[in-house]
Structures are given as C-alpha cells and as structure tokens.
Amino acid sequence: MDLQKHAQPQDSAPRVSELRASDADRDRVADILREALAEGRLTADEHAERVEGVLHAKTVGELEVFIRDLPAAHQQPAPPAYTPVPPRPAPGAIPAEADANVVAVFSSAVRRGRWRAGRRLHAYSIFGSVEIDLSEAIFEYQQVVIKAVSVFGDIQIRVPENVSLRGTGGGVLGNFEVDTLDSVESDAPVVYVDGWAVLGNVEARPKRGRRVADILDRVQDKVDRKLRKHLDR
C-alpha cells in the first residue's frame, strides 16, 4: 500500500466563484443593479442588459461580473442585530371583534393592494379560496392577529419580507403552514396567524421583494396627509 500517496491532501473544494448561483444570489445582484440605476451609475439600457445577464448566470463568478464596477458590490454589509419579537398580546389586549372579515363560501375572496390592516382580521374559507396580501398594506398597529379557518378550502396569506410572522394552529386532514419570520427591525409589525385547516389548507409566508416602511415613516406620512388636507381648505 502506498501510504505516501494516501497521505497527500486533496484540494477538491471548488472556489466560491465556481459555485452554482442561487435565487438569493441573483436577487442580491439585482438589488445592487437597481440601486445603481436609481443613482445614475447605469443607464436604462445598461441596467436592462445586465439584468438579462443575471437571469442567465449559472455561477457566483458570472454574477459578480455584472457588479464588479459598482461601489455597492465592494461594501461589507453589517451583520443584522436581531431583536426579540414583542410578546404575544395578552388576552383582551386586542379586541375579539374583527376589524374586517374575508369570507369565501363556494367562491373566492381577495384582499390586496393599499389597505389598512387594522388589529384583527378574520378569514373563513368553506369550499372556496381566500387571498390576503399584506405586502402593500398600511400597518397602523405593530401587532396584527389574523384568524384563519379553512374547511375544504384554501387560505393564502402573504406579508412583507421585513415583518415578523408567527403562527398557532393545526390541521385536521389538512395543512396549516406558517413560515416563522424574524425581522431585524425592533419596531417592525408582527403578524400572528391563528387557525385551523379542516380538510383544507392555510399557508402564510413572506412575499419576496416587498417591504413595509418603518412605523415612524408611516406616522410622518399620516401627519403630512392631514397637513396637506388642512392647507387645501
């Protein structure tokens, strides 16, 4: 037996640039390109050409080619400082009566776009489908409770990717699935999804690319609207 041959180290690990690119890698590069376009570092044609290349890139090294001349590509991002999610509201802290009900019985119901989420929302799907999209909603409260009950139906809930998401419930010959999400922002909204899926489906997860502004910005926006309304009188 050739012991010397077996003792030789084998450097078979691929370099980072040779690794296959993931969707997260492509999203990161696309975000840098979008910021460069907004800052005027790229023309519209250059941006479109590079985005097209990003979509077809197969390795991390191929992706880096499209941003190597942009400052953002060489900045080291600061590690996120995670803060604990606020404790779940105590019983009675949030009214039991819903601010809004979304009901689908042998039909479909959709709530999306620019709307006020309120503090509590009830969704019921009986042989139907319900879609609740909070990605563009106005969060007036930090804690929002969604009660979701699906019986032979389907309930889909989408939230901005920078909020916290929690779920409590289960399925009876059905599927109850909530993707737990922790925001790095201490004052980010927290969405609690409670419910049951009886021979049905309840799913809640973040919507990629959608973010909600921080609470201070929303409060300031509300003040600005009231001021503009007053001045227009």
C-alpha positions as CSV (number, residue, x, y, z in Angstrom):
1,M,0.0,0.0,0.0
2,D,1.3,3.4,-0.9
3,L,0.9,5.3,2.4
4,Q,2.5,8.4,1.0
5,K,0.0,8.6,-1.8
6,H,-2.9,8.4,0.6
7,A,-1.4,10.9,2.9
8,Q,-1.3,13.6,0.3
9,P,-4.0,16.3,0.8
10,Q,-6.6,16.6,-1.8
11,D,-7.8,20.1,-2.7
12,S,-11.1,19.3,-4.5
13,A,-13.2,22.0,-2.9
14,P,-14.4,24.5,-5.6
15,R,-13.7,28.2,-5.3
16,V,-16.6,30.5,-4.3
17,S,-16.7,31.9,-7.9
18,E,-17.3,28.4,-9.2
19,L,-20.3,27.6,-7.0
20,R,-23.7,27.5,-8.6
21,A,-25.7,30.7,-8.1
22,S,-28.9,30.6,-6.0
23,D,-32.0,32.7,-6.3
24,A,-30.8,34.7,-3.3
25,D,-27.5,35.4,-5.1
26,R,-29.4,36.7,-8.1
27,D,-31.7,38.8,-6.0
28,R,-28.7,40.4,-4.3
29,V,-27.1,41.3,-7.6
30,A,-30.4,42.6,-9.0
31,D,-30.8,44.8,-6.0
32,I,-27.4,46.3,-6.5
33,L,-28.1,47.0,-10.1
34,R,-31.5,48.6,-9.3
35,E,-29.8,50.9,-6.8
36,A,-27.1,51.8,-9.4
37,L,-29.8,52.7,-11.9
38,A,-31.5,54.9,-9.3
39,E,-28.2,56.6,-8.5
40,G,-27.5,57.3,-12.2
41,R,-24.4,55.0,-12.3
42,L,-26.1,52.9,-15.0
43,T,-28.3,53.9,-18.0
44,A,-31.6,52.2,-18.5
45,D,-30.1,50.2,-21.4
46,E,-27.1,49.1,-19.3
47,H,-29.4,48.1,-16.5
48,A,-31.6,46.0,-18.7
49,E,-28.6,44.3,-20.4
50,R,-27.1,43.4,-17.0
51,V,-30.3,42.2,-15.5
52,E,-30.8,39.9,-18.6
53,G,-27.3,38.5,-17.9
54,V,-28.1,38.0,-14.2
55,L,-31.1,35.9,-15.1
56,H,-28.9,33.6,-17.3
57,A,-25.9,33.4,-15.0
58,K,-25.1,30.0,-13.6
59,T,-22.3,30.6,-11.2
60,V,-21.5,33.1,-8.5
61,G,-18.5,34.3,-10.5
62,E,-20.6,35.0,-13.5
63,L,-22.9,37.1,-11.4
64,E,-20.0,39.2,-9.9
65,V,-19.0,40.3,-13.5
66,F,-22.1,42.5,-13.7
67,I,-21.4,44.5,-10.5
68,R,-17.6,44.5,-10.2
69,D,-17.5,48.2,-11.3
70,L,-20.2,49.3,-8.8
71,P,-19.2,50.6,-5.3
72,A,-22.1,48.7,-3.6
73,A,-20.5,45.4,-4.6
74,H,-17.4,46.1,-2.5
75,Q,-19.1,47.2,0.6
76,Q,-19.2,44.7,3.5
77,P,-22.8,44.6,4.9
78,A,-23.0,44.9,8.6
79,P,-24.4,41.8,10.4
80,P,-28.0,42.2,11.3
81,A,-28.7,42.8,15.0
82,Y,-31.7,40.7,15.8
83,T,-34.0,41.9,18.4
84,P,-36.6,39.8,20.2
85,V,-40.1,39.8,18.9
86,P,-42.6,41.6,21.2
87,P,-44.5,39.1,23.4
88,R,-47.8,37.9,22.1
89,P,-50.7,40.2,23.1
90,A,-52.3,39.2,26.4
91,P,-55.9,38.1,26.2
92,G,-58.1,41.1,25.8
93,A,-55.3,43.4,24.6
94,I,-56.6,43.1,21.1
95,P,-60.5,43.2,20.7
96,A,-62.1,39.9,19.9
97,E,-64.2,41.6,17.2
98,A,-62.6,41.7,13.8
99,D,-61.9,45.0,12.0
100,A,-62.7,43.1,8.8
101,N,-63.9,39.7,7.7
102,V,-62.9,38.0,4.5
103,V,-65.3,35.1,3.7
104,A,-65.5,32.7,0.7
105,V,-68.2,30.1,0.6
106,F,-68.1,28.2,-2.7
107,S,-66.4,31.3,-4.1
108,S,-63.2,33.3,-3.8
109,A,-62.3,36.5,-1.9
110,V,-59.2,38.7,-2.2
111,R,-57.9,41.5,-0.1
112,R,-54.8,43.1,-1.6
113,G,-53.3,46.5,-2.6
114,R,-53.2,49.6,-0.4
115,W,-55.5,48.9,2.6
116,R,-55.5,49.3,6.4
117,A,-54.7,46.1,8.1
118,G,-56.2,47.0,11.5
119,R,-55.6,45.0,14.6
120,R,-57.6,41.9,13.9
121,L,-58.7,40.2,10.7
122,H,-60.9,37.0,10.3
123,A,-60.7,34.8,7.2
124,Y,-63.1,32.0,6.5
125,S,-62.9,29.7,3.5
126,I,-65.6,27.0,3.0
127,F,-65.2,25.2,-0.3
128,G,-63.6,28.4,-1.5
129,S,-60.4,30.3,-1.7
130,V,-59.2,33.4,0.2
131,E,-56.1,35.5,-0.5
132,I,-54.9,38.1,2.0
133,D,-51.9,40.1,0.7
134,L,-50.4,42.5,3.3
135,S,-47.4,43.3,1.2
136,E,-48.7,46.8,0.4
137,A,-51.0,47.2,3.4
138,I,-50.8,50.1,5.9
139,F,-49.9,48.9,9.3
140,E,-51.4,51.2,11.9
141,Y,-50.6,48.8,14.8
142,Q,-47.4,46.9,15.5
143,Q,-49.3,43.7,16.3
144,V,-51.9,42.2,13.9
145,V,-53.8,39.0,14.5
146,I,-55.3,37.0,11.6
147,K,-57.8,34.2,12.4
148,A,-57.9,31.8,9.5
149,V,-60.3,28.9,9.3
150,S,-60.4,26.7,6.2
151,V,-62.9,23.9,5.7
152,F,-62.5,22.1,2.3
153,G,-61.0,25.4,1.2
154,D,-57.7,27.4,0.8
155,I,-56.4,30.4,2.5
156,Q,-53.2,32.1,1.3
157,I,-51.6,34.9,3.4
158,R,-48.6,37.0,2.2
159,V,-46.7,39.5,4.3
160,P,-43.8,41.9,3.6
161,E,-40.4,40.3,4.0
162,N,-39.3,42.6,6.8
163,V,-42.1,41.9,9.3
164,S,-42.2,39.2,12.0
165,L,-44.5,36.3,11.4
166,R,-45.9,33.8,13.9
167,G,-48.4,31.0,13.7
168,T,-50.5,28.9,16.0
169,G,-52.9,26.3,14.8
170,G,-53.1,22.9,13.1
171,G,-54.8,20.8,10.5
172,V,-57.4,18.0,10.6
173,L,-56.7,16.0,7.5
174,G,-55.5,19.3,6.2
175,N,-52.4,21.6,6.0
176,F,-51.7,24.5,8.4
177,E,-48.3,26.1,7.5
178,V,-46.8,29.4,8.7
179,D,-43.2,30.3,7.8
180,T,-41.8,31.7,11.0
181,L,-40.1,35.1,10.2
182,D,-38.0,37.3,12.5
183,S,-37.5,40.9,11.4
184,V,-34.2,42.7,12.2
185,E,-36.1,45.9,12.9
186,S,-37.2,46.4,16.5
187,D,-40.4,48.3,15.7
188,A,-41.4,46.1,12.7
189,P,-45.0,44.9,12.7
190,V,-45.7,41.3,14.0
191,V,-48.4,39.3,12.3
192,Y,-49.9,36.4,14.2
193,V,-51.8,33.8,12.2
194,D,-54.1,31.6,14.3
195,G,-56.5,29.0,12.9
196,W,-57.3,25.5,11.6
197,A,-57.4,23.7,8.3
198,V,-60.1,21.0,8.2
199,L,-59.6,19.0,5.0
200,G,-58.3,22.3,3.7
201,N,-55.2,24.5,3.5
202,V,-53.9,27.5,5.4
203,E,-50.5,29.0,4.4
204,A,-48.7,32.2,5.5
205,R,-45.3,33.3,4.2
206,P,-43.3,36.4,3.2
207,K,-43.6,37.9,-0.2
208,R,-40.1,38.3,-1.7
209,G,-39.2,41.9,-2.7
210,R,-42.0,43.5,-0.7
211,R,-41.1,45.6,2.3
212,V,-43.1,47.8,4.7
213,A,-41.8,51.2,5.7
214,D,-40.9,51.7,9.4
215,I,-43.6,52.9,11.8
216,L,-42.1,56.4,12.1
217,D,-42.3,56.9,8.4
218,R,-45.9,55.8,8.3
219,V,-46.8,58.1,11.2
220,Q,-45.0,61.0,9.5
221,D,-46.8,60.2,6.2
222,K,-50.1,60.3,8.1
223,V,-49.3,63.7,9.6
224,D,-48.2,65.1,6.2
225,R,-51.5,64.0,4.7
226,K,-53.5,65.7,7.4
227,L,-51.4,68.9,7.0
228,R,-52.0,68.9,3.2
229,K,-55.7,68.3,3.7
230,H,-55.8,71.3,6.1
231,L,-53.9,73.6,3.8
232,D,-56.2,72.7,0.9
233,R,-59.2,74.0,2.7
